């Protein structure tokens, strides 16, 4: 008995003298002390409240300590001090495939358990496909790294970060993490810094399990696929070829049903729950690839535009006016009229000034293509006249094609002698704006650096400050001015404890909703200040004002104002999420109209027509198209019957939309055969 005790002690003392062992113990000690401290700090996550009143969380907490922590530490102690030294072993192909399947299953569990509350409702075929995709990804890493340990580490960390990022992205803006977010990581990182992050029970459990497995692997036997230099080269080349082949397959697969996966443009979050995060992310990436529309040719586009009813640009100056008016376009961040969307009690009217405007005012609602985020999509539609309909729901135009967008309201008005200025009091590079605005033809771009020291609310520059800047530009500029201003005051999140708003909800408790409504109320007041000042101005000026999207508030609040859950809403009812208010006002006589319903891609041409500016043949084409299809966005179209329709539902309007795809493809992607005289204004015609 004494000998049995002494032998391990001798082995421990002998091993401890080795530098590698000391280094491993220090490293593992730091890891496990951090994990233990983290578990103690977040012990409340495992309480009854986190598990619907059951003791399940406490059981999970003890299991993590017993198996995840002490089990892993015990195994690592054995491997470092008591077991015989293991040499590097070669991993056979059979074992490699087995590990790939195990890792694929584990990665599917990591993704869905953290992100998806409906993971156990995913049909088995999509579970199988997701596991296969993860397994192939791990196998590629294994071939390139030639190390089971390293491949497992990279794969686990990648999927864990992906799952957590997806969870918080959906939590904050109601939209899942998509390919465009990765392409514009700078914007995502900037916006992400404004939110408060609350760790969930599932994140803790997955994190501890992953750490346990990885640290056990790094103290256990190491496996490699190849040992000789030539064999290493061969498997790494094979891994790169497999990676390239996988990307090519995902980009250009011939499968007509795309594995049966489709991302619903109206409810992308539901699709991610239904099919799984991984498959919807891949399908979204595939949808982001713009292909030539069916039946497209430059000749087809030319025939289409020849059928344009008017075909010629209109007079540059409105009858009875001797100067061109300033045109002030304001896209107000998250400006929406929730009381129009649903009837609910508020302490005072949220948008009294907007509703009071009648004289020299055209107003109504405008269809948008995004909800809770995606500001760049809305301004793209307004400035270019191109609807998000021709792109996938994950597409971010400014990020992906910003250097192609030279046909815009700015280029049209600049050709007519206007000074053009874009304003966004935030980070200049967000959504690739600095490149896009220059391509569009803006002479100036005022960003956050031009607003240093100005008044802010919740660390965002106020609407009032933005509007004061616009008034200053009007006073200083001798030429007619076209300003496009994207405000920032009302940006999410709506949980700033230092902000005291005026609007409260007497019959419902939701602090975030109250903060949002108060901010929009202040936007309405700032708009009143701008309009009152311009009424006194001798310079003819037109203002077009609209919101970019509805706010990403809680589903419970929307259920309260709509009177039903999202699942209970019909397709037409759900379109309330994709409408914002707009108005066109001038300090001179213009037609007066209320109750207009249009779409964002038409609003720019409508603004030019109302201002009496010259229209390109393309802008006149948009006004003619509006008579055929009253409105359309990335999620639905408004038929001549006054109802909203899903795409490919067989409506008579869809043939015009197909032709419109061809026109926009010629405008943006087929520069070699582009009909420039159709898209650009020429004062010599």
DOBATI-299558 format. One line per 8 residues: number of its first residue (from 0); for each residue x, y, z negated of C-alpha. Coordinates in steps of 0.05 Angstrom, whole numbers, plus 5000, padded with zeros to 4 digits. Layout:
N
NUM) X/Y/Z; ... .
END
This chain:
685
0) 5000/5000/5000; 5057/5046/4981; 5091/5032/5048; 5027/5048/5086; 5025/5116/5054; 5100/5131/5060; 5105/5115/5135; 5055/5168/5157 .
8) 5087/5219/5110; 5155/5205/5139; 5126/5211/5209; 5094/5278/5192; 5158/5306/5163; 5198/5282/5223; 5149/5311/5274; 5144/5377/5237 .
16) 5218/5389/5250; 5204/5393/5325; 5194/5464/5352; 5140/5442/5400; 5099/5413/5343; 5107/5477/5301; 5086/5519/5361; 5025/5475/5374 .
24) 5004/5477/5300; 5010/5553/5298; 4970/5561/5363; 4916/5512/5341; 4914/5543/5272; 4899/5612/5302; 4845/5582/5346; 4810/5543/5291 .
32) 4814/5597/5239; 4782/5644/5289; 4727/5593/5304; 4714/5582/5230; 4711/5656/5215; 4664/5665/5274; 4617/5610/5250; 4615/5639/5180 .
40) 4601/5709/5207; 4544/5684/5250; 4514/5632/5203; 4446/5667/5207; 4439/5644/5279; 4429/5574/5252; 4374/5593/5203; 4301/5577/5206 .
48) 4282/5642/5243; 4327/5622/5301; 4291/5556/5310; 4217/5571/5303; 4215/5556/5229; 4248/5488/5233; 4313/5465/5200; 4342/5445/5267 .
56) 4391/5503/5266; 4421/5484/5199; 4431/5413/5224; 4466/5440/5286; 4510/5484/5242; 4533/5424/5200; 4543/5382/5262; 4587/5435/5293 .
64) 4630/5436/5230; 4631/5361/5222; 4644/5341/5294; 4663/5404/5331; 4712/5432/5280; 4734/5379/5231; 4729/5323/5282; 4772/5362/5332 .
72) 4822/5384/5279; 4828/5313/5253; 4840/5284/5323; 4891/5338/5338; 4928/5324/5272; 4930/5250/5290; 4956/5265/5361; 5009/5314/5337 .
80) 5036/5276/5277; 5015/5203/5274; 5005/5173/5343; 5061/5147/5386; 5087/5196/5437; 5050/5188/5503; 5082/5201/5568; 5048/5236/5626 .
88) 5002/5186/5660; 4981/5185/5732; 4907/5196/5743; 4878/5146/5792; 4827/5168/5845; 4772/5128/5810; 4785/5162/5744; 4790/5230/5779 .
96) 4721/5220/5809; 4694/5197/5742; 4722/5259/5707; 4693/5302/5763; 4623/5274/5751; 4630/5283/5676; 4655/5355/5685; 4600/5370/5735 .
104) 4548/5346/5685; 4580/5387/5630; 4583/5450/5672; 4510/5443/5691; 4493/5438/5618; 4536/5499/5600; 4503/5542/5654; 4431/5523/5642 .
112) 4431/5515/5566; 4458/5585/5556; 4417/5620/5611; 4355/5579/5627; 4300/5568/5576; 4266/5521/5626; 4327/5478/5641; 4290/5413/5625 .
120) 4236/5430/5676; 4285/5434/5734; 4267/5377/5783; 4318/5320/5782; 4340/5331/5855; 4364/5402/5839; 4398/5377/5776; 4435/5325/5818 .
128) 4455/5376/5871; 4480/5425/5818; 4522/5370/5785; 4551/5351/5852; 4570/5424/5867; 4604/5431/5799; 4639/5364/5807; 4667/5384/5875 .
136) 4690/5450/5846; 4726/5414/5789; 4756/5364/5838; 4784/5422/5880; 4815/5452/5817; 4844/5385/5799; 4876/5377/5867; 4906/5447/5867 .
144) 4929/5447/5794; 4951/5373/5792; 4934/5374/5718; 4871/5348/5684; 4883/5395/5626; 4891/5458/5667; 4833/5441/5715; 4787/5429/5656 .
152) 4808/5494/5622; 4797/5537/5684; 4731/5503/5701; 4702/5508/5631; 4722/5581/5620; 4695/5599/5690; 4627/5568/5678; 4621/5594/5607 .
160) 4636/5666/5628; 4589/5658/5688; 4533/5633/5643; 4542/5688/5591; 4546/5741/5645; 4482/5715/5678; 4446/5715/5611; 4463/5787/5594 .
168) 4451/5811/5665; 4381/5783/5665; 4368/5807/5594; 4387/5880/5609; 4358/5891/5679; 4310/5833/5691; 4351/5809/5751; 4400/5750/5751 .
176) 4474/5758/5764; 4484/5756/5840; 4540/5759/5891; 4534/5834/5900; 4550/5845/5826; 4616/5810/5835; 4633/5849/5898; 4620/5914/5860 .
184) 4651/5892/5794; 4672/5964/5778; 4600/5988/5776; 4579/5926/5737; 4633/5937/5685; 4617/6011/5677; 4542/5999/5668; 4554/5939/5623 .
192) 4591/5983/5573; 4527/6021/5557; 4490/5960/5528; 4490/5925/5460; 4506/5851/5463; 4476/5801/5416; 4506/5731/5415; 4457/5673/5418 .
200) 4457/5607/5382; 4467/5569/5448; 4529/5611/5465; 4559/5594/5397; 4545/5520/5403; 4572/5515/5474; 4633/5557/5457; 4653/5513/5397 .
208) 4642/5449/5437; 4684/5474/5495; 4740/5496/5449; 4738/5429/5413; 4743/5389/5478; 4797/5431/5509; 4842/5433/5448; 4833/5358/5440 .
216) 4854/5349/5513; 4915/5392/5504; 4939/5351/5444; 4921/5284/5476; 4951/5248/5536; 4965/5290/5597; 4942/5264/5665; 4966/5285/5733 .
224) 4946/5263/5803; 5016/5265/5833; 5087/5262/5808; 5132/5270/5869; 5142/5337/5903; 5114/5312/5969; 5052/5283/5936; 5040/5349/5900 .
232) 5043/5387/5965; 4995/5339/5998; 4941/5342/5944; 4946/5418/5939; 4938/5425/6014; 4879/5377/6010; 4849/5419/5954; 4855/5483/5995 .
240) 4825/5449/6056; 4768/5423/6014; 4756/5493/5985; 4756/5525/6054; 4710/5471/6081; 4662/5480/6022; 4659/5556/6033; 4647/5546/6108 .
248) 4592/5495/6093; 4557/5541/6044; 4561/5599/6092; 4539/5565/6155; 4502/5501/6136; 4453/5477/6189; 4404/5451/6138; 4338/5483/6156 .
256) 4312/5478/6084; 4375/5502/6048; 4369/5443/6000; 4297/5465/5990; 4321/5525/5950; 4295/5595/5963; 4304/5659/5921; 4237/5695/5914 .
264) 4248/5769/5930; 4190/5787/5884; 4211/5744/5825; 4284/5724/5832; 4288/5707/5758; 4234/5654/5766; 4273/5622/5823; 4336/5618/5780 .
272) 4295/5583/5726; 4262/5536/5776; 4323/5513/5815; 4380/5528/5768; 4430/5585/5765; 4483/5554/5809; 4440/5536/5869; 4404/5603/5869 .
280) 4469/5641/5865; 4496/5602/5924; 4431/5612/5963; 4433/5686/5947; 4504/5690/5973; 4482/5656/6037; 4423/5703/6044; 4472/5762/6039 .
288) 4503/5742/6105; 4471/5785/6159; 4461/5747/6224; 4437/5770/6291; 4361/5771/6292; 4327/5719/6334; 4317/5745/6405; 4364/5804/6394 .
296) 4398/5839/6452; 4416/5912/6465; 4368/5909/6524; 4311/5887/6478; 4325/5946/6433; 4327/5993/6492; 4259/5968/6516; 4232/5975/6446 .
304) 4253/6047/6439; 4229/6065/6508; 4160/6045/6483; 4167/6099/6430; 4104/6142/6438; 4138/6210/6436; 4209/6191/6454; 4236/6262/6447 .
312) 4259/6300/6385; 4215/6353/6357; 4229/6427/6351; 4282/6445/6301; 4246/6500/6264; 4175/6499/6237; 4126/6545/6272; 4122/6613/6239 .
320) 4190/6608/6204; 4252/6643/6226; 4301/6603/6184; 4313/6530/6168; 4290/6512/6097; 4336/6483/6044; 4319/6410/6035; 4330/6384/5964 .
328) 4322/6309/5957; 4323/6283/5885; 4322/6209/5869; 4307/6209/5795; 4337/6150/5757; 4282/6100/5736; 4227/6152/5745; 4161/6115/5743 .
336) 4089/6129/5724; 4072/6071/5678; 4004/6100/5661; 3985/6094/5734; 4009/6022/5734; 3969/6004/5673; 3921/6040/5626; 3950/6046/5556 .
344) 3949/6097/5500; 4005/6148/5491; 4013/6205/5441; 4012/6256/5498; 4012/6257/5573; 4079/6232/5600; 4080/6268/5668; 4034/6328/5661 .
352) 4071/6373/5710; 4078/6320/5764; 4003/6307/5760; 3986/6381/5760; 4022/6398/5825; 3971/6410/5880; 3989/6471/5922; 4038/6459/5980 .
360) 4047/6388/5954; 4043/6319/5986; 4048/6261/5936; 4032/6190/5922; 4069/6124/5912; 4127/6095/5951; 4145/6022/5958; 4215/6003/5934 .
368) 4255/5939/5939; 4283/5931/5870; 4262/5927/5797; 4301/5947/5735; 4365/5962/5773; 4395/5965/5843; 4392/6040/5851; 4437/6037/5913 .
376) 4385/5997/5951; 4332/6052/5944; 4378/6109/5965; 4402/6067/6023; 4330/6059/6048; 4315/6134/6039; 4378/6160/6073; 4383/6110/6130 .
384) 4311/6092/6146; 4330/6018/6143; 4288/5974/6098; 4319/5922/6052; 4272/5873/6086; 4325/5852/6137; 4374/5834/6081; 4373/5781/6027 .
392) 4349/5799/5957; 4421/5797/5932; 4448/5845/5985; 4481/5910/5964; 4486/5954/6027; 4533/6008/6000; 4582/5955/5975; 4580/5910/6035 .
400) 4570/5957/6094; 4582/6027/6066; 4633/6044/6120; 4582/6028/6175; 4526/6075/6152; 4539/6135/6197; 4466/6142/6218; 4432/6180/6161 .
408) 4392/6241/6142; 4458/6275/6126; 4486/6264/6195; 4421/6289/6228; 4418/6352/6187; 4493/6366/6190; 4488/6366/6266; 4435/6420/6260 .
416) 4478/6467/6219; 4461/6444/6148; 4513/6442/6093; 4506/6372/6063; 4520/6355/5991; 4511/6291/5950; 4506/6294/5874; 4511/6237/5824 .
424) 4535/6256/5754; 4568/6189/5740; 4629/6150/5761; 4645/6170/5833; 4662/6099/5856; 4597/6067/5832; 4564/6028/5888; 4621/6048/5934 .
432) 4588/6117/5940; 4651/6157/5954; 4663/6119/6019; 4590/6112/6037; 4573/6186/6028; 4633/6207/6070; 4612/6159/6125; 4541/6186/6123 .
440) 4565/6256/6136; 4561/6291/6068; 4608/6350/6065; 4613/6348/5989; 4604/6296/5934; 4596/6321/5863; 4606/6265/5812; 4618/6260/5737 .
448) 4683/6299/5740; 4644/6360/5765; 4598/6357/5703; 4650/6353/5648; 4628/6392/5586; 4554/6396/5608; 4495/6376/5564; 4482/6301/5557 .
456) 4429/6256/5527; 4451/6187/5504; 4519/6204/5537; 4485/6214/5605; 4483/6281/5640; 4413/6309/5636; 4366/6322/5694; 4361/6395/5674 .
464) 4437/6402/5684; 4432/6369/5753; 4376/6415/5775; 4414/6476/5751; 4473/6454/5793; 4427/6449/5854; 4401/6520/5842; 4472/6545/5838 .
472) 4489/6512/5904; 4429/6544/5937; 4451/6612/5913; 4523/6603/5934; 4512/6571/6002; 4498/6615/6062; 4479/6559/6110; 4416/6519/6099 .
480) 4430/6465/6047; 4413/6391/6046; 4425/6363/5977; 4415/6290/5957; 4417/6283/5882; 4417/6217/5844; 4404/6232/5770; 4428/6189/5711 .
488) 4390/6214/5650; 4339/6158/5647; 4387/6100/5658; 4379/6039/5614; 4389/6018/5558; 4335/6050/5517; 4358/6034/5447; 4399/6095/5427 .
496) 4385/6107/5353; 4409/6179/5357; 4356/6199/5408; 4290/6226/5384; 4236/6228/5437; 4168/6261/5439; 4126/6203/5465; 4100/6148/5419 .
504) 4053/6089/5429; 3998/6093/5377; 3970/6023/5393; 4033/5984/5407; 4102/5979/5375; 4160/5981/5425; 4217/6030/5410; 4251/6019/5477 .
512) 4187/6034/5515; 4176/6097/5474; 4247/6120/5487; 4239/6108/5562; 4173/6145/5565; 4203/6203/5526; 4261/6208/5575; 4215/6208/5636 .
520) 4174/6261/5601; 4237/6304/5597; 4249/6292/5671; 4180/6319/5685; 4196/6381/5644; 4262/6390/5682; 4225/6383/5748; 4177/6438/5725 .
528) 4235/6484/5710; 4265/6472/5780; 4199/6483/5816; 4183/6546/5776; 4251/6575/5793; 4244/6558/5867; 4175/6590/5869; 4210/6656/5854 .
536) 4264/6645/5907; 4261/6682/5973; 4297/6625/6008; 4248/6574/6038; 4262/6509/6002; 4231/6440/6004; 4238/6389/5948; 4227/6314/5957 .
544) 4227/6279/5889; 4219/6204/5876; 4240/6147/5830; 4287/6091/5849; 4254/6034/5812; 4211/6014/5752; 4246/6005/5685; 4270/5938/5660 .
552) 4228/5937/5597; 4206/5874/5560; 4158/5825/5591; 4115/5833/5528; 4107/5907/5540; 4088/5897/5613; 4039/5844/5592; 4009/5896/5545 .
560) 4000/5950/5598; 3979/5903/5655; 3934/5860/5612; 3963/5794/5636; 4029/5757/5642; 4072/5757/5704; 4050/5686/5719; 3977/5706/5716 .
568) 3985/5765/5764; 3967/5756/5837; 4016/5773/5892; 3983/5840/5904; 3980/5857/5830; 4054/5841/5822; 4071/5895/5873; 4058/5946/5818 .
576) 4129/5930/5796; 4155/5955/5863; 4124/6024/5868; 4147/6092/5842; 4116/6161/5848; 4140/6213/5898; 4124/6283/5919; 4143/6332/5974 .
584) 4136/6405/5953; 4155/6471/5985; 4155/6543/5965; 4119/6559/6030; 4057/6531/6063; 4058/6457/6080; 4000/6408/6087; 3970/6385/6020 .
592) 3954/6312/6009; 3948/6263/5950; 3942/6188/5944; 3994/6174/5998; 4022/6103/5999; 4084/6093/6040; 4153/6060/6035; 4222/6086/6021 .
600) 4249/6074/6092; 4196/6122/6119; 4203/6177/6066; 4266/6208/6098; 4233/6217/6166; 4170/6243/6132; 4213/6295/6096; 4246/6319/6160 .
608) 4179/6323/6196; 4147/6363/6139; 4208/6409/6136; 4203/6422/6211; 4274/6396/6223; 4292/6365/6289; 4281/6290/6291; 4325/6241/6327 .
616) 4289/6191/6371; 4302/6140/6317; 4268/6182/6264; 4209/6193/6310; 4208/6118/6322; 4201/6108/6246; 4141/6154/6243; 4109/6116/6301 .
624) 4125/6050/6267; 4090/6076/6205; 4025/6078/6244; 4033/6004/6261; 4060/5981/6192; 4040/6032/6138; 4096/6009/6091; 4145/5953/6079 .
632) 4201/5938/6030; 4246/5880/6013; 4190/5843/5978; 4125/5856/6017; 4092/5896/6071; 4029/5939/6071; 3981/5920/6126; 3933/5963/6164 .
640) 3879/5931/6121; 3908/5968/6061; 3931/5904/6027; 4000/5878/6009; 4024/5816/6046; 4080/5766/6039; 4128/5760/6097; 4115/5704/6146 .
648) 4042/5703/6125; 4021/5712/6198; 3998/5784/6197; 3994/5823/6263; 4044/5874/6236; 4101/5824/6233; 4119/5829/6306; 4135/5902/6296 .
656) 4179/5883/6237; 4217/5833/6279; 4231/5888/6330; 4251/5934/6274; 4303/5883/6252; 4333/5885/6322; 4334/5962/6322; 4370/5964/6255 .
664) 4419/5909/6275; 4437/5951/6336; 4445/6012/6291; 4489/5981/6238; 4523/5919/6264; 4527/5923/6340; 4568/5987/6347; 4595/5964/6415 .
672) 4526/5965/6446; 4493/6016/6400; 4445/6065/6432; 4478/6127/6403; 4432/6176/6439; 4373/6143/6404; 4403/6146/6334; 4439/6213/6333 .
680) 4412/6284/6343; 4441/6322/6401; 4428/6396/6408; 4445/6393/6482; 4387/6348/6501 .
END
